[in-house]
């Protein structure tokens, strides 16, 4: 790797004057069968494996069965600790049959109104091309309004097949509200902070859930053996937790086939136990389905009953997974699984526990395990432990997923993302986050002596996410669904009233453990906002210091330097214009590559970008300059892999663009100043043998990048030889390009294609900016603190952009720049 450090003046005065961002004209290259591709894309992104025994069943039933192991592990294990948490405080002094009936009535109506009505009936309909979750709602809003703070949107993005979603019209009332929000940056910043707070709460949930679930299941040992040494449950729980996090690198697909059967068996078991206890102890508990017992509950308990709502809300922990994991399954399958198995099993179990407690009031501490009939205690204990592990695994995987989404939207530092399954593209593993979660989870498990304190932290995180989701959903109803503002207001007020009661009770318990979730969420939210703020400032600096096209045109096709054989890939975050690093490079070095390609890798606010629409190819200057632009687009759910074929795909795409440009009239204008911004969608899935603009030959050669193998540099060839000696087992296909025998080909097109092929054979160099971001001297103290310390610390300790983009280290040239933002 080579590095060139150049420090511009603070005000960037040596750069050419800035130019405005231009519009982007798009020509869609025919890709064919878009509808079939979209269906195959949805099917390929299912994260669950279909067993052979289920292939004959309808797909909805298969997905419903598989959803048990991913979606409902957390929600279904709630009966382990709900009654214990409800009666842990001052409500212990109100233990009467009527109070227990009231507690069950609260649980029943909470399960009915929030998971069943809000999520199953309403929220599952607010998907983003089949995806759900907080970021899916935010993505929908950003596409239907200019709410995003990062100004890298292009008109080309709106042409994506997954971009337009929902009604195309706009009601006059919602249009006025949308324009009001779009014009006020502080409101858009507040919206982003709300979304980041929700993401931080989900990460905090990923810390608390494993500790809560595992300790609750292992606590059955205390119920069975009263003489168990103090700390024995904690020790066993910590061993299980360490093993759980240590196995994350192998991927959930290795044990995924066990998840659904475990949860289904668990649900059937708790249904049977609940039915048994209801019949045996107190069949009159069915009367508690009436909300009349809720009124009696608060009449008898008063303020203590309100505080106990912090325990009641634990009965719906894991509900958010129904919406967050929507992309893995389908709305109908999740609705089917919840309505016909999960909901009745949970209601029966809570009913049975209440019937048992009404006759055994002193057993509230271990109500679940004490209510199990003796002969089946140990089998149920084993199933409960396995179900708790499934619940923990689900939230850990969800944490990896949301961090990946935060990074895609520019809100999280670059981290290593490992694909754990070749068959299931959605399964990922983030080593740094995994070990951080493990340390924090062990700290929670060891640091709190009472499981009730962990439950307080757990409940605050869960209800905060639900509260934020309700707010975002109300905005979606107005701006995406185009419904009346009054309808959205009714939805918001109704569910916010219910959730505010639970959230206020959870906030009361902040000193008793709830502070853990609050501190964790605020900490991660601060990291995400600092990273997003620094990224936005850096992008704006690049945007306002772009090199004007007239300056490049004034240099002529030689750019005022010697054009040497080879291809230079200049990486930049700019989707339009020429970045400042290019002017620094050509003004400080005497030579540059024959062919220049400005590469921009960007994420757009859609879940997936199909391979046919991923590449945007365009020309920056007239043909003699041999300067092109390539924009590679990903969705927030897409995984950027390294298939080792990027250079070949790029050459093929540019070659197709050159030939398409010669025959399509919109590209034949002689106006050279309008070249930059006219882009064409080129399919990246076209095989080399079919539909290729070039003749391709493939030979088996030893490993190494194409740019190294084709380089004329003796140093690179020597390094390649040493690499081959160390890795004799690695082989790959080397691609060679040739011009097709086409007498009718335009002479200018043939010459340009020949220059492209010769440049590829000479070698490919990757040029990136190595940036140092600093606050201006005139900046406020807070801005200097955020940029010079917070953002700089995160940049120094996260993965480098070249590593994240899978750029060969030996072919990398870095141009140092200091950004004064």
C-alpha positions in Angstrom: 0.0 0.0 0.0 1.2 3.5 -0.8 0.2 6.7 1.0 0.4 10.3 -0.1 -0.3 12.8 2.6 -1.4 16.2 1.4 -2.9 18.8 3.9 -5.0 21.5 2.3 -5.7 24.8 3.9 -8.4 24.9 6.5 -10.8 26.8 4.3 -10.0 24.7 1.3 -9.1 27.8 -0.7 -6.6 26.0 -2.9 -9.4 23.9 -4.3 -11.5 24.9 -7.3 -14.7 26.7 -6.4 -17.6 24.4 -5.3 -20.5 23.5 -7.6 -24.0 22.6 -6.9 -25.3 19.0 -6.9 -26.7 18.1 -10.3 -29.7 16.0 -11.1 -29.2 12.5 -12.3 -30.8 11.2 -15.5 -31.3 7.5 -15.5 -31.6 5.0 -18.3 -32.8 1.5 -17.2 -31.0 -1.2 -19.1 -33.4 -4.0 -19.8 -33.0 -6.8 -17.2 -36.1 -8.8 -17.9 -38.5 -10.8 -15.6 -38.4 -8.2 -12.8 -41.4 -9.7 -11.1 -40.0 -13.2 -11.0 -36.7 -11.9 -9.7 -38.4 -10.1 -6.9 -40.2 -13.2 -5.8 -37.0 -15.2 -5.9 -35.3 -12.4 -3.9 -37.9 -12.7 -1.2 -37.6 -16.5 -1.1 -33.8 -16.4 -0.9 -33.9 -14.1 2.1 -35.8 -16.4 4.3 -33.5 -17.2 7.2 -34.9 -20.5 8.0 -34.4 -23.8 6.4 -37.4 -25.8 5.2 -37.2 -29.4 6.4 -37.9 -32.1 3.8 -40.8 -33.4 5.8 -42.6 -30.1 5.4 -42.2 -29.7 1.7 -45.7 -31.0 1.0 -47.4 -28.5 3.3 -48.6 -25.0 2.2 -45.9 -22.5 2.4 -47.8 -20.4 5.0 -48.0 -23.3 7.4 -44.3 -24.1 6.9 -43.3 -20.5 7.6 -45.6 -20.4 10.6 -44.0 -23.6 12.0 -40.5 -22.1 11.5 -41.4 -18.8 13.1 -41.8 -20.4 16.5 -38.0 -20.9 16.8 -37.1 -17.4 15.7 -40.0 -15.1 16.6 -41.7 -16.5 19.7 -38.9 -17.8 21.9 -38.8 -14.7 24.0 -42.5 -14.1 24.2 -43.3 -17.8 25.1 -40.9 -17.9 28.0 -42.4 -14.9 29.8 -44.6 -17.1 32.1 -41.3 -18.1 33.9 -41.1 -14.7 35.7 -44.2 -12.5 35.2 -46.1 -13.3 38.4 -42.9 -13.3 40.4 -42.2 -9.8 39.1 -45.7 -8.5 39.7 -45.8 -9.5 43.4 -42.1 -8.7 44.1 -42.7 -5.2 45.6 -45.3 -3.7 47.9 -48.0 -5.7 46.1 -46.8 -8.7 48.2 -48.9 -7.2 51.0 -52.0 -7.3 48.8 -52.0 -11.0 48.0 -55.6 -12.0 47.9 -57.7 -14.0 45.5 -59.2 -10.9 44.0 -55.8 -9.3 43.5 -54.6 -12.4 41.7 -57.7 -12.4 39.5 -57.0 -8.8 38.7 -53.4 -9.5 37.8 -54.5 -12.2 35.4 -57.1 -9.9 33.9 -54.4 -7.3 33.3 -52.2 -9.8 31.6 -55.0 -11.1 29.4 -56.0 -7.7 28.2 -52.4 -6.6 27.7 -51.8 -9.6 25.5 -55.0 -8.9 23.6 -54.5 -5.2 23.0 -50.8 -4.9 22.3 -49.6 -8.1 20.6 -52.9 -9.2 19.1 -54.5 -5.9 18.1 -51.6 -3.5 17.6 -49.0 -5.9 16.2 -50.9 -8.7 14.5 -53.8 -6.7 13.1 -52.2 -3.3 12.4 -48.4 -3.2 12.5 -47.7 -6.3 10.4 -49.4 -4.5 7.5 -46.8 -1.7 7.6 -44.0 -3.7 6.0 -41.2 -2.3 3.8 -41.2 -4.7 0.9 -41.7 -7.5 3.4 -39.3 -6.2 6.0 -40.3 -4.9 9.5 -38.8 -3.2 12.4 -38.0 0.3 13.6 -35.6 1.0 10.7 -38.1 -0.3 8.2 -40.6 2.3 9.3 -37.9 5.0 9.2 -36.9 3.9 5.7 -40.5 4.1 4.5 -40.7 7.7 5.9 -37.4 8.7 4.3 -38.6 7.5 0.9 -42.0 9.3 1.2 -40.5 12.5 2.5 -37.2 14.3 2.7 -36.6 13.3 6.3 -33.0 11.9 5.9 -30.2 14.1 7.1 -27.5 12.7 4.8 -27.9 14.5 1.4 -26.8 11.6 -0.9 -30.2 10.8 -2.4 -30.4 10.7 -6.2 -33.3 10.7 -8.6 -31.9 7.3 -9.8 -32.7 5.8 -6.4 -36.4 6.5 -6.9 -36.4 4.2 -10.0 -35.5 1.1 -8.0 -38.2 -1.5 -8.1 -38.4 -1.6 -4.3 -38.4 2.1 -3.8 -42.0 2.9 -4.6 -44.2 1.3 -1.9 -47.7 2.3 -1.0 -50.1 4.8 -2.5 -48.6 7.4 -4.9 -50.9 10.3 -4.1 -50.8 12.7 -1.1 -53.7 14.1 0.9 -53.6 17.9 1.2 -53.6 17.8 5.1 -50.7 15.3 5.2 -48.8 17.2 2.5 -48.8 20.3 4.6 -47.5 18.4 7.6 -44.8 16.7 5.5 -43.6 20.1 4.1 -43.5 21.5 7.6 -41.3 18.6 8.8 -39.1 18.7 5.8 -38.3 22.4 6.2 -37.2 22.1 9.8 -33.9 20.4 10.3 -34.3 20.3 14.1 -37.4 18.2 13.7 -35.7 15.8 11.3 -32.8 15.5 13.8 -35.3 14.8 16.6 -36.9 12.0 14.4 -33.5 10.5 13.9 -32.7 10.6 17.6 -36.0 8.8 18.3 -35.1 6.1 15.9 -31.6 5.8 17.3 -33.0 5.6 20.9 -35.2 2.8 19.8 -32.2 1.0 18.2 -30.2 1.6 21.4 -33.1 0.1 23.5 -33.0 -3.0 21.2 -29.3 -3.4 21.8 -29.9 -3.0 25.6 -32.6 -5.6 25.2 -29.9 -7.9 23.7 -27.9 -7.5 26.9 -30.7 -8.1 29.4 -32.7 -10.8 27.7 -30.2 -13.6 27.8 -29.5 -12.9 31.5 -33.3 -12.7 32.3 -34.3 -15.8 30.3 -31.5 -18.1 31.4 -31.6 -17.2 35.1 -35.4 -17.5 35.2 -35.2 -21.0 33.7 -32.4 -22.2 36.0 -34.2 -20.8 39.0 -36.3 -23.9 38.9 -33.3 -25.6 40.7 -34.0 -23.3 43.7 -37.6 -24.3 43.7 -36.7 -28.0 43.6 -33.7 -27.8 46.1 -34.2 -25.3 48.8 -30.7 -26.1 50.1 -28.9 -25.1 46.9 -25.8 -23.1 47.8 -26.1 -19.3 47.4 -24.9 -18.2 44.0 -25.3 -21.7 42.5 -28.0 -20.6 40.1 -25.8 -17.6 39.0 -22.8 -19.8 38.4 -24.8 -22.3 36.2 -26.4 -19.4 34.4 -23.1 -17.7 33.7 -21.6 -21.0 32.3 -24.6 -21.4 30.0 -24.3 -17.7 28.9 -20.6 -18.0 28.1 -21.3 -21.1 26.1 -24.1 -19.4 24.2 -22.0 -16.5 23.2 -19.0 -18.6 22.4 -21.0 -20.6 19.9 -22.3 -17.6 18.0 -19.5 -17.7 15.4 -20.8 -21.1 14.1 -24.1 -19.5 13.2 -27.7 -20.3 14.3 -28.3 -22.5 11.3 -26.1 -25.2 12.9 -28.7 -25.7 15.6 -31.6 -24.0 14.0 -33.5 -27.2 13.2 -33.9 -27.6 17.0 -35.5 -24.2 17.7 -39.0 -24.6 16.3 -39.6 -28.1 17.8 -38.3 -26.8 21.2 -40.7 -23.8 21.3 -43.7 -25.8 20.0 -43.1 -28.5 22.7 -42.7 -25.7 25.3 -46.0 -24.1 24.2 -47.9 -27.4 24.3 -46.4 -28.2 27.7 -47.4 -24.8 29.3 -50.8 -25.1 27.8 -51.3 -28.5 29.3 -50.0 -27.4 32.7 -52.2 -24.3 32.6 -55.3 -26.3 31.7 -54.5 -28.9 34.5 -54.1 -26.1 37.1 -57.2 -24.3 36.1 -59.3 -27.5 36.4 -57.7 -28.6 39.6 -57.3 -25.5 41.6 -59.9 -22.9 40.6 -62.0 -23.1 37.5 -63.7 -19.8 38.4 -60.5 -18.0 37.2 -62.3 -17.8 33.8 -64.4 -15.0 35.2 -61.2 -12.9 35.4 -61.4 -12.5 31.6 -63.8 -9.7 32.3 -62.1 -6.2 32.6 -64.3 -5.7 35.7 -61.5 -7.4 37.8 -59.0 -4.8 36.6 -61.1 -2.1 38.2 -61.3 -4.1 41.4 -57.5 -4.7 41.3 -56.7 -0.9 41.2 -59.4 -0.2 43.8 -57.8 -2.6 46.3 -54.1 -1.9 45.5 -54.1 1.8 44.5 -50.6 3.2 43.8 -49.0 -0.2 44.5 -51.0 -1.7 41.7 -49.9 0.9 39.3 -46.3 0.3 40.2 -46.9 -3.5 39.6 -47.6 -2.7 36.0 -43.8 -2.9 35.5 -44.2 -6.6 36.1 -47.3 -7.0 34.0 -45.6 -5.6 30.9 -43.1 -8.5 31.1 -45.9 -10.7 29.7 -45.4 -9.0 26.3 -41.6 -9.0 26.1 -40.6 -10.4 22.8 -43.7 -8.9 21.0 -41.5 -6.6 18.9 -39.9 -9.6 17.3 -43.1 -10.3 15.5 -42.6 -7.1 13.5 -38.8 -7.0 13.5 -38.5 -10.5 12.1 -41.2 -10.0 9.5 -38.7 -10.2 6.6 -37.7 -13.8 7.5 -41.3 -15.1 7.1 -44.6 -13.5 6.1 -47.3 -11.5 7.8 -49.8 -14.3 7.3 -47.6 -17.0 8.8 -46.8 -14.9 11.8 -50.4 -14.0 12.4 -51.4 -17.7 12.0 -48.8 -18.9 14.5 -49.7 -16.3 17.1 -53.5 -16.5 16.8 -53.8 -20.3 16.8 -51.0 -21.5 19.1 -49.0 -18.8 20.9 -51.9 -16.6 22.1 -54.1 -19.4 23.5 -51.2 -21.3 25.1 -50.0 -18.2 26.9 -53.5 -17.2 28.0 -54.1 -20.7 29.4 -50.7 -20.8 31.1 -51.3 -17.4 32.9 -54.8 -18.6 33.7 -53.5 -21.8 35.3 -50.8 -20.0 37.3 -53.5 -17.6 38.6 -55.7 -20.5 39.6 -52.9 -22.1 41.4 -51.8 -18.9 43.2 -55.4 -18.2 44.3 -55.2 -21.3 46.4 -51.5 -21.2 47.2 -50.8 -17.5 47.8 -47.4 -18.0 49.3 -46.0 -19.5 46.2 -45.7 -16.3 44.2 -41.9 -16.3 44.2 -41.7 -19.6 42.2 -45.2 -19.7 40.9 -44.4 -21.4 37.6 -42.3 -24.2 38.9 -44.4 -24.7 42.0 -47.5 -25.1 39.8 -45.9 -28.0 37.8 -47.2 -31.4 38.8 -44.4 -33.4 40.4 -44.0 -36.3 37.8 -43.3 -33.9 35.0 -41.2 -31.3 36.8 -37.8 -32.3 35.5 -38.9 -32.8 31.8 -40.5 -29.4 31.9 -37.4 -27.9 33.6 -35.2 -29.2 30.7 -37.6 -27.9 28.1 -37.7 -24.5 29.9 -33.9 -24.3 29.8 -33.8 -25.1 26.1 -36.6 -22.5 25.4 -34.7 -19.9 27.3 -31.6 -20.5 25.2 -33.7 -20.2 22.1 -35.1 -16.9 23.3 -31.6 -15.6 24.0 -30.3 -16.7 20.6 -33.1 -14.9 18.9 -32.4 -11.5 20.5 -28.7 -11.9 20.0 -29.2 -12.4 16.3 -31.6 -9.5 16.2 -29.0 -7.3 17.8 -26.5 -8.2 15.1 -29.1 -7.4 12.5 -30.0 -4.0 13.8 -26.4 -3.0 14.2 -25.9 -4.0 10.5 -28.9 -1.8 9.6 -27.6 1.1 11.6 -24.3 0.9 9.8 -26.0 0.8 6.4 -27.9 4.0 7.2 -24.6 5.7 8.3 -25.4 5.5 12.1 -22.8 3.0 13.4 -19.0 2.6 13.0 -17.7 0.0 10.6 -17.5 -3.5 12.2 -16.6 -6.9 10.9 -19.7 -8.8 9.6 -19.2 -12.5 9.1 -21.6 -14.6 7.0 -22.4 -17.7 9.0 -24.4 -19.5 6.3 -24.0 -19.8 2.6 -27.7 -20.9 2.2 -29.2 -18.3 4.4 -27.9 -14.8 3.5 -29.5 -13.0 6.5 -27.5 -14.9 9.2 -24.6 -12.8 10.3 -22.1 -12.7 13.2 -20.3 -9.6 14.4 -17.4 -10.6 16.7 -16.8 -7.3 18.4 -20.4 -6.8 19.3 -20.8 -10.5 20.4 -18.0 -10.2 23.0 -19.2 -6.8 24.2 -22.7 -8.3 24.7 -21.3 -11.3 26.5 -19.3 -9.1 29.0 -22.3 -6.8 29.6 -24.7 -9.7 30.0 -22.4 -11.4 32.5 -22.1 -8.1 34.4 -25.9 -7.9 34.6 -26.2 -11.6 35.6 -23.6 -11.3 38.4 -24.2 -7.7 39.4 -27.9 -8.1 40.3 -28.7 -10.4 43.2 -32.5 -10.3 42.5 -34.0 -11.3 39.2 -36.7 -8.6 39.7 -34.1 -5.9 39.2 -33.1 -7.5 35.9 -36.8 -7.6 35.0 -37.1 -3.9 35.7 -34.4 -3.2 33.2 -35.9 -5.6 30.8 -39.4 -4.1 31.0 -38.1 -0.5 30.5 -36.2 -1.5 27.3 -39.2 -3.4 25.8 -41.8 -0.8 26.5 -39.6 2.1 25.2 -39.2 0.3 21.9 -43.0 -0.2 21.7 -43.6 3.4 22.6 -41.3 4.6 19.8 -42.8 2.1 17.3 -46.3 3.5 18.0 -45.1 7.0 17.2 -43.3 6.0 13.9 -46.4 3.9 12.9 -48.6 7.0 13.3 -46.3 8.9 10.9 -46.5 5.9 8.5 -50.3 6.0 8.6 -50.2 9.7 7.5 -47.3 9.9 5.0 -47.2 6.3 3.6 -50.7 4.9 3.9 -52.1 8.4 3.0 -54.8 8.0 5.7 -56.5 10.9 7.5 -54.5 12.6 10.2 -57.5 12.0 12.6 -57.2 8.2 12.1 -53.5 8.4 12.9 -54.2 10.6 16.0 -56.7 8.0 17.3 -54.2 5.2 16.8 -51.5 7.2 18.5 -53.5 8.4 21.5 -55.2 5.0 22.1 -52.0 3.0 22.2 -49.8 5.7 23.8 -52.3 5.9 26.6 -52.0 2.2 27.3 -48.2 2.1 26.8 -47.6 5.3 28.8 -49.2 3.6 31.9 -46.7 0.7 31.6 -43.8 3.0 30.7 -44.4 5.3 33.7 -44.5 2.3 36.0 -41.2 1.1 34.4 -39.6 4.6 34.9 -40.5 4.4 38.6 -38.3 1.4 38.9 -35.2 3.0 37.3 -33.4 3.1 40.7 -34.3 -0.6 41.2 -32.4 -1.8 38.1 -34.2 0.0 35.3 -31.2 2.4 35.0 -29.3 -0.4 33.2 -31.4 -0.3 30.1 -31.5 3.5 30.2 -27.7 3.8 30.5 -27.0 1.2 27.8 -29.5 2.7 25.3 -28.2 6.3 25.8 -24.6 5.1 25.5 -25.2 3.3 22.2 -27.5 6.2 21.0 -24.6 8.6 21.7 -22.2 6.4 19.7 -24.6 6.2 16.8 -25.4 9.9 16.7 -21.7 11.0 17.0 -20.8 8.7 14.1 -23.8 9.9 12.0 -22.9 13.6 12.8 -19.3 13.2 11.9 -20.2 11.2 8.7 -22.6 13.9 7.7 -20.1 16.7 8.3 -17.5 14.9 6.3 -19.9 14.3 3.4 -20.9 18.0 3.3 -17.2 19.0 3.2 -16.7 16.7 0.2 -19.9 18.0 -1.4 -18.8 21.7 -1.1 -15.3 21.1 -2.2 -16.0 19.1 -5.4 -13.7 19.7 -8.4 -15.7 21.6 -11.1 -16.0 19.8 -14.4 -14.8 22.9 -16.3 -11.5 22.7 -14.5 -11.0 19.1 -15.6 -12.0 20.0 -19.2 -9.5 22.8 -19.1 -6.7 20.3 -18.5 -7.5 18.3 -21.6 -7.7 14.6 -22.1 -4.2 14.1 -20.7 -5.2 15.9 -17.4 -2.0 17.8 -17.6 0.0 14.7 -16.6 1.3 11.5 -18.2 -1.5 8.9 -18.6 0.1 5.5 -17.9 -1.5 2.1 -18.7 -3.9 0.8 -16.1 -7.2 1.5 -14.4 -7.5 3.8 -11.4 -10.5 3.2 -9.2 -11.1 6.4 -7.2 -13.3 5.6 -4.2 -15.5 8.4 -2.9 -18.7 8.8 -1.0 -19.9 11.4 -3.6 -22.5 10.2 -6.0 -22.1 13.2 -8.2 -19.1 15.4 -9.1 -15.4 14.7 -8.7 -13.9 14.5 -5.2 -11.2 16.8 -4.0 -8.7 14.0 -3.6 -8.6 13.6 -7.4 -7.3 17.2 -7.8 -4.7 16.7 -5.1 -3.5 13.5 -6.8 -3.1 14.9 -10.3 -1.6 18.2 -9.1 1.0 16.5 -6.9 2.0 13.4 -9.0 3.3 13.5 -12.6 1.2 10.5 -13.8 -2.2 9.0 -13.7 -3.9 5.9 -15.1 -5.2 5.7 -18.6 -8.7 4.8 -17.5 -10.3 6.4 -14.4 -13.4 5.1 -12.7 -15.0 7.0 -9.8 -16.6 4.4 -7.6 -19.2 5.2 -5.0 -20.6 2.5 -2.7 -23.8 3.8 -1.2 -26.7 2.5 0.9 -30.3 3.5 -0.1 -33.3 3.5 2.2 -34.8 0.2 0.8 -34.3 -3.3 2.3 -32.8 -4.9 -0.8 -31.4 -3.8 -4.1 -31.6 -6.5 -6.8 -28.4 -7.5 -8.6 -30.0 -6.2 -11.9 -30.3 -2.7 -10.4 -27.1 -2.6 -8.3 -24.7 -0.9 -10.8 -25.2 2.6 -12.1 -22.6 3.4 -14.9 -22.0 6.8 -16.4 -19.4 9.0 -18.0 -17.9 12.1 -16.3 -16.1 13.7 -19.3 -16.2 13.4 -23.1 -15.0 10.1 -24.6 -11.3 11.0 -25.0 -10.9 11.5 -21.3 -11.7 7.8 -20.5 -13.3 8.9 -17.2 -16.3 6.9 -15.9 -18.5 6.8 -12.8 -19.8 3.6 -11.1 -22.3 3.8 -8.3 -22.9 0.5 -6.4 -26.1 0.5 -4.4 -27.1 -1.7 -1.5 -30.2 -1.8 0.7 -30.0 -1.7 4.5 -30.6 -5.5 4.6 -28.1 -6.3 1.9 -24.8 -8.0 2.8 -21.8 -6.7 1.0 -19.8 -9.8 0.2 -16.4 -10.4 -1.4 -16.8 -12.8 -4.4 -13.5 -11.8 -5.9 -15.2 -10.9 -9.2 -15.8 -7.1 -8.8 -13.1 -6.0 -11.2 -14.5 -8.3 -14.0 -18.1 -7.2 -13.3 -17.0 -3.5 -13.5 -15.2 -4.0 -16.8 -18.2 -5.8 -18.3 -20.6 -3.1 -17.0 -18.5 -0.3 -18.5 -18.2 -2.1 -21.8 -22.0 -2.5 -21.9 -22.4 1.1 -21.2 -20.0 2.1 -23.9 -21.9 0.1 -26.5 -25.3 1.2 -25.2 -24.2 4.9 -25.3 -23.4 4.6 -29.0 -26.9 3.5 -30.0 -29.2 5.3 -27.5 -30.0 8.9 -28.5 -30.1 10.5 -25.0 -26.3 9.8 -24.7 -25.3 11.2 -28.1 -25.6 14.9 -27.2 -22.5 16.9 -27.9 -23.0 19.0 -24.8 -20.0 17.9 -22.8 -20.9 19.8 -19.7 -24.0 17.5 -19.2 -22.0 14.3 -19.1 -21.7 14.0 -15.4 -25.0 12.8 -13.9 -26.4 10.8 -16.8 -26.3 7.2 -15.6 -27.5 3.9 -16.9 -28.6 0.8 -14.9 -26.4 -2.1 -15.9 -27.2 -5.6 -14.7 -24.4 -7.2 -12.6 -25.8 -10.7 -12.9 -25.3 -11.2 -16.6 -23.0 -14.2 -17.0 -19.8 -13.8 -19.0 -20.8 -16.3 -21.5 -24.3 -14.9 -22.3 -25.1 -11.4 -23.5 -21.6 -10.2 -23.0 -20.2 -7.1 -24.8 -16.8 -8.7 -24.8 -15.4 -12.1 -25.6 -14.4 -13.7 -22.4 -11.9 -16.6 -21.8 -11.3 -18.2 -18.4 -8.2 -20.1 -17.2 -7.3 -21.7 -13.9 -4.6 -19.8 -12.1 -3.3 -19.5 -8.6 -4.9 -17.1 -6.1 -4.5 -13.4 -5.9 -6.4 -10.4 -7.2 -6.8 -9.8 -10.9 -5.0 -6.5 -10.5 -1.9 -8.2 -9.1 -1.9 -11.0 -11.7 -2.1 -8.6 -14.6 0.2 -6.0 -13.3 3.4 -5.1 -15.2 5.2 -4.1 -11.9 8.1 -6.4 -11.1 7.5 -5.7 -7.4 3.9 -6.8 -7.5 4.8 -9.9 -9.5 7.5 -10.8 -7.0 5.0 -10.4 -4.1 2.5 -12.5 -6.1 5.1 -15.3 -6.5 5.8 -15.3 -2.8 2.0 -15.5 -2.1 1.7 -18.4 -4.5 4.5 -20.2 -2.7 2.7 -19.8 0.6 -0.7 -20.7 -0.7 -0.3 -23.5 -3.3 -3.7 -24.9 -2.7 -5.6 -21.7 -3.7 -6.8 -21.6 -7.3 -9.2 -19.3 -9.1 -10.4 -18.5 -12.6 -8.6 -15.8 -14.3 -10.8 -13.8 -16.8 -9.4 -12.5 -20.0 -11.3 -10.0 -22.2 -11.2 -9.7 -26.0 -13.1 -7.6 -28.6 -15.8 -9.5 -30.5 -15.5 -10.0 -34.2 -18.1 -7.4 -35.3 -17.4 -5.6 -38.5 -20.3 -3.2 -37.9 -18.9 -1.9 -34.6 -18.3 1.9 -34.5 -14.7 2.8 -34.8 -14.8 5.0 -31.8 -16.5 2.4 -29.7 -14.0 -0.3 -30.8 -11.1 2.0 -29.9 -12.6 2.8 -26.4 -13.2 -0.9 -25.7 -9.7 -1.8 -26.7 -8.3 0.9 -24.4 -10.4 -0.5 -21.6 -9.2 -4.1 -22.2 -5.6 -3.0 -22.4 -5.9 -1.0 -19.2 -7.4 -4.0 -17.4 -4.5 -6.1 -18.6 -2.0 -3.5 -17.3 -3.5 -3.7 -13.8 -6.0 -2.0 -11.4 -5.1 0.4 -8.6 -7.5 1.4 -5.9 -7.3 5.0 -4.7 -8.9 6.1 -1.5 -8.8 9.2 0.7 -7.2 8.7 4.1 -9.1 11.4 6.0 -8.4 13.2 9.2 -11.5 15.0 10.4 -11.1 18.0 12.7 -13.4 20.7 13.8 -12.7 24.3 12.6 -10.9 26.6 15.0 -14.0 28.7 15.2 -16.2 25.8 16.2 -18.0 25.6 19.6 -16.5 23.6 22.4 -19.2 20.9 22.1 -18.6 20.5 18.4 -14.8 20.2 19.0 -15.5 17.6 21.7 -17.7 15.6 19.4 -15.5 15.7 16.2 -12.0 15.9 17.6 -12.5 13.3 20.4 -15.7 11.3 19.8 -15.7 10.9 16.1 -11.9 10.6 15.8 -11.8 7.9 18.4 -14.5 5.9 16.7 -12.7 6.2 13.3 -9.4 5.1 14.7 -10.9 2.1 16.5 -13.3 0.8 13.8 -12.5 -1.1 10.6 -10.9 0.9 7.8 -13.0 1.6 4.7 -10.6 -0.4 2.5 -11.1 -3.5 4.7 -14.9 -3.0 4.7 -14.9 -2.7 0.9 -12.7 -5.8 0.5 -10.0 -3.8 -1.4 -6.7 -5.7 -2.0 -4.2 -4.2 0.3 -1.3 -4.5 -2.1 -3.2 -2.5 -4.8 -4.3 0.3 -2.5 -3.1 3.9 -2.7 -4.2 6.3 0.0 -4.3 10.0 -0.4 -4.2 11.8 3.0 -6.5 14.7 3.6 -7.4 16.8 6.6 -11.1 17.8 6.7 -11.8 21.0 8.7 -15.6 20.7 9.2 
